[in-house]
Amino acid sequence: MADWSKLFTPFQLGDITLPNRIVMPAMGLAICENGIPSAEVAAYYARRATGGAGLVMTEGVYIDHPASGDNPMLGRFHGRDALEGWRNVAREVHAAGGITMPELWHVGLNYSTYDLVTGAPRYRPELGQVSPSGYIEPGKKVCEGMTQAQIDEVIAAYGAGADMALQLGFDGVEIHGGHGYLIDQFFWSGTNHRSDRYGGSPRARGQFAAEVVAECRRRVGPGVPVVLRISQWKVVDYRARFAESPQELAQILAPIVEAGVDLFDCSERRFWEPCFEGSDLNLAGWVKKLTGKPTMTIGSIGLDCEMMSSLMEGREAGLNLSSLDRLIEMFERGDFDLVGVGRAMIAEPDWAKIVRQGEFQRLRPFSPSIISDALLPAARA
């Protein structure tokens, strides 16, 4: 196996020093009844900190906006009961010696209910859903695009969420800008048909995200990490791309860099796959090259089955340890700075410690059934 020692060196993220480069990334596991994280959920996150993750991200949490999301089993970041639950999450992760951030989330038109025949997300007008141009997917317009007042309202809600994160004791914030949700709907020309300052050109398609980042930065102040998750793939279309070339990607991300983002969390279904033809750089590699900002890679780390197949189709993801050599090769040449280990760390909370010790035979495959087991901390302590 490759030399993993460099992944266990400190990394400076804003004013925070991460003890290593291994991150427990945000994953919506639908484990928060009525949007409230229980004591078991707090213990689940803390257990990953005990297991050696240098940073623990919570699942995506709905910001305080009427149309931010509709799944009652996913976390909400508003309401006294839910906020006290998240305060306990931050407290328990810190007690375990960890560093933690919530992932602030607005789904836009990409809701949790889907057409059983086509698999497309359903439009639910009774919820007051919003999007840049009213397109639920390319070619399917279901409502009018957001007004400036609606845009301002959502940006303010993101800022309030960032402010609340610090009040609850979290160490920074991540903003969900990928997977076809609201911010990504602004990035993607298939769903953004605007002709004002939020659409038309690649740079304009990045303006909404930039204003969200700027508002979060204003609310948390300098030094507090502000992270943005991005992806090419969408839940509604795995082959979709919001940037067709490095030049387009650079233009979209430029205003976000100027707004003060600290790190790009680059979500891919398989981390080893190139982002553009003519180069073996993945999305994280291209983003770091184009922006000069630190990046995190994520996508089937150590597993042989990508996330949506295992979570949506119930498939077991077996081990793919040979891909870890490729991961180290890419890291050592500077393609990215952090590594997000999701399903593999659900299956084995001590993943970071095991890898550091070189005891790869102790790693476990992932199965969706493991999620419920992961909420029994005594069984995995």
N, C-alpha and C positions, 0 to 999 in steps of 0.2 A: 504493500500500500504506500501511497505518497506520504510526504511529511506534512503532518497537520499542525505542527507547532505554531506556525505563524497565525493560524486562526485563533489562537489563544493568547494573543497579544492585545493590549488595551487599544481602544479607539476613542478619539475625542469627538463627541457629537454635541455641538454647541458648548455649553459650560459643563456638560456631564461627561465623565470618563466611563465608558463601558469597559468591563473587565475582559471581555473577549468579543469575537466577531459573530457569535452564534445568536440568532434571534428567534424567539417564539413569535411567529407572525399572527396577524389578525385572521381569525377563521370564525365564520358565523355557524355555530353548531346547534342553534335553536335549543338552548339549555336554560334560558332565563324566563321562567313562567311570568306572564304579565309584564315582561320587560325588566324584571327585578333579578339581579344576580344573588343567589342564595349563598349561605356559608359554604356549601359544597363547591359552588362555582369559584369562590374566593380561594378555597383550598386547592382547587384544580390549577389555577394560575400560579399560586405560591409554590406548588410542587414542581412546576417547570423551572422556577427560579432556583429552588433547591437542587434541581437536577443539572444546573450549570449554565442555563441560558443567560447570556450577557444582557439581554433586553427582553421583556415580556410585553407583547402587545395584546390588548383585549380584543374580543370580537368587535365587529363594527357595531357602533351604538347610534341609534337614531337621535339626531339633533332635535332641538325644541322648535319644530315647525310642523304645522298640521298635516302635511303630506310627505313627511320624511320617510315613512315606512309603515307597513301594515301587519307585520308578522308578530303576534303577541308573545312568541317564544324567543324573539331576538331582543337584545338589550336596548333600553331607551335611556337617554342621557338627560332626562327631565322628570320632574315629579319627585317629591320628597322621599317616597319609599324606594324608588330606583336609585336616586342619588346616594342615599345612605348605604345601599348595597354596593355601589361602586366605590364609595369611601372605604368600605371594608375590604374590597379587592385591593386597593392601593396599600392599605395598612398591612394586609397579610403578605403581599409580595415584598414589601419593605422589610417586614419582620423576618422573612426568609432570606434577606440579603440581596434582593433583586431590585431592578429598575423597571419601571412600567409606564406605559402610555395607553390611553384609549384611542380607538380609531373612530373619528367622527364621520357620520354617514348620512347621506340623503340619496334615496334611490331614484328620484325623478319619476320617469314613467316605467321603470323596470321593477314591478312589484312582485310580491311573493306568490301570487296566484297566476296560474298558467292555463292556457287552453289545452285540454286533454288530448286533442287530436293533433294540433300543429305544434304544441310545445311553446308557442309564443306567449309572452306576458299579456295578461288581460288589462284592458283599460277600465278603470274604476272611477268614473266621473264624480261619484258621490264623495270621494276622498279629496277632491280638489287637487288632483295631481298636476305637477308642473314639469316643463321641459323647455329647452331653448326654442324649439320650433313646432312642438306638438306631434313629433314623429315618434311612434312607439318602436319602430324599426324602419330602415330605409324603405321609402315608397309607401308607408302606411301612416298617414296623418290622422290623428284621432281628436286633437284639440288645438287651440291656439297657443302660440308660443308665449313665453313669459314676458310680462311688462317690466319696465324698469323698476317699478315699485316692488314687484314680486322678486326680482333679482336682488334688490337691496335688502329685502326682508330675509331671504335665505342667507345672504352673506352675513348679515347681523346675527343670525342664528348660529352659524358656524363660529363666529367670534365669541358669542356667549358660551358656546360649548367649550372653547379653548380656555376661556376665563374660568369656567366651572371646574375644568380638569385640574387646574392649579389649586383652586379652593379645596378640592377633595383630596389633594396630596399627591396627584400624579406628577411625573417628572417631565412631561412634554406632551405633545399631541401628534397623532397621525391623522391626515385627511384622506378619506377614500375617494380617489379620483380615477378609479379603474373599473373594469368589468362591465361597462355599459350603464353604470349608474349616472346620477345627474351631472357631475362634473365631466365625466367621460362623454356624455351626450353633447356637451359643448365642444369637446375636442374633435369629435367624429363628424366629418362632413355629411355622412349619411343621415344624421339626426339633427345637425345644425345647419339650417338654411337661412340664417339671419344675414342681414345686410348692414347692421349697425356696428358698433365697436366690438361686439361679441361674436361676429361671424363674417364670412366672406373670404378672408385671408387666413393662412395658418396661424400667424401671430394673433389675429383677432380671436380665433377659436381658443387660444390659451388665455384670453383676458379674464374670463370669469374665474378660472382657477387661480390666476394671479391675484385677483381682488379678494378671494377667499383666504389665500395665504397671507396677503398683506393685512387683512383684518385680524386674523389669528395672531400674527406677529405683533400687531399694535396692542392686542389685549394681553398677551403674555410677556411682552417686553423682550429686550435683547438677551441672547444667551440661552433661552429656553428652546429646546429642540422643536422644530416644526417640520414634520415629515409629510411627503405627498406620495401616495400609492398611485401608480399608473399601470396600464396594461395595453397591449394591442388587442387581445381577444376580449370578446363580450359574452355574457351569459346567453344572449339571443343569437350569437353568431361567433363560433370559435375561430373562424377564418378572417374575421373583420380586422381592419387595421386603421387606426386613426392617423397614422403617418405612413406614407408609401415610400419614403426615401429619407436618408439622413438629413437632407436639407430641410424637408418639411418638418421633421421631428425637432430640429434645432430652432426653427421659427416658432413652433408651438410652445416650446419650453422656455424660450428667452424671457418673456415677461414674468414667468414664475420664478426664475432665478433672480431677476431684478427685485421681485417682491420680498425676497428674503428666505426662501426655502433652504433648509439645512441638508436634506437627504431625500433622494428619490428611491422609493420602494418599488422595484420593477418586477411585476408579477408576470410570469410566463407559465404555460402549462408544462413545459419541459425546459429546464434551464440551459441545456446544452444545444438547443436549436438556434441557428442564426436568425437575426432579426431582419436583415436585408441581404439580397443576393450580392455576391462578390466579396463577402467578408464573413468570418466565423464568429464575429462579435454577437453576443446576445443583446437583449434590450438594455440590460444594466450596463454592458460594456459600451454600447453606443451613447447612452445618456451621459455616462461619465466622460467619455471622449469629447462630446459636443458641448457640454455645459461646464465641465471642470468640477462639478459637485460630486460628493460621495454618493454611492449607490449601494443598494442591497439587491441581491438576486434571490429568486425563489422559484420553485417549480419542480416537483417530483424529486427532491433531494434524497438520494439513496433508495428510491422506490422505482418500480417498473411500470406503474400505472398512474396516469395523471389524475388530478384532483376530482374533476367533474365526473369521470368514469367511476371512481370509487365511491364518491358521496352520493351522486344522483342515481347511479345504476346499481349501487350496492356491491361493487366488485372489490375483492381483496387486492391490495397492492403489495406484491411481493418485494423482496429486497433486490436492489440493483447496485451492489457495492462497487462494481467496475466503474459506474458513473462518477463515483467520488474521486477517482484519480483525475478525471477530466475537470471536476470542480476545483481541485487544488491547482491544477495547471492554469486555469483561467484566473484564479485568485492571485497566484504568484506573478502573473504578468500584468496585474493591475486592473483587470476588467471591472472589478467591484470591490467593495470594502467590507460588506456584511453579507451574511448568508442566512436566509430565513428557512427554518426547518419546521414544517407544519405537521402534516399527518404522521411523519416518522417520530415526532416528539410527542404527539398524542399517544401513539403506540408505546413509546418508551420515553418517559419523562427524564430519565438519566442519559438521554442521547448524547449530550455534550460531554459529560464525564466519561462515558464509555468510549467515545471516539478519541478523546484526549488520551485515554489509557491504551488505545489501540486494540481494545477487546471487541472487535467487530462481530464476533460470533454471538455476542449477547444482544445484538440489535434484533428487533421484532418486526414482522410485516404489519401492515395496517389493514384493518377491517372496520367498516362502519359500526359494527357491534362494540368496538372498543370504546367508542365515545361515551356510552353510558357507564362502562367500567371505569373510565378515567375520572368520573365524578365520585368515586368511592376512594378517597385518599388513603384510608387505612389499608386498603388492599394493595396499594402501589407504593406505600411508604418504605 
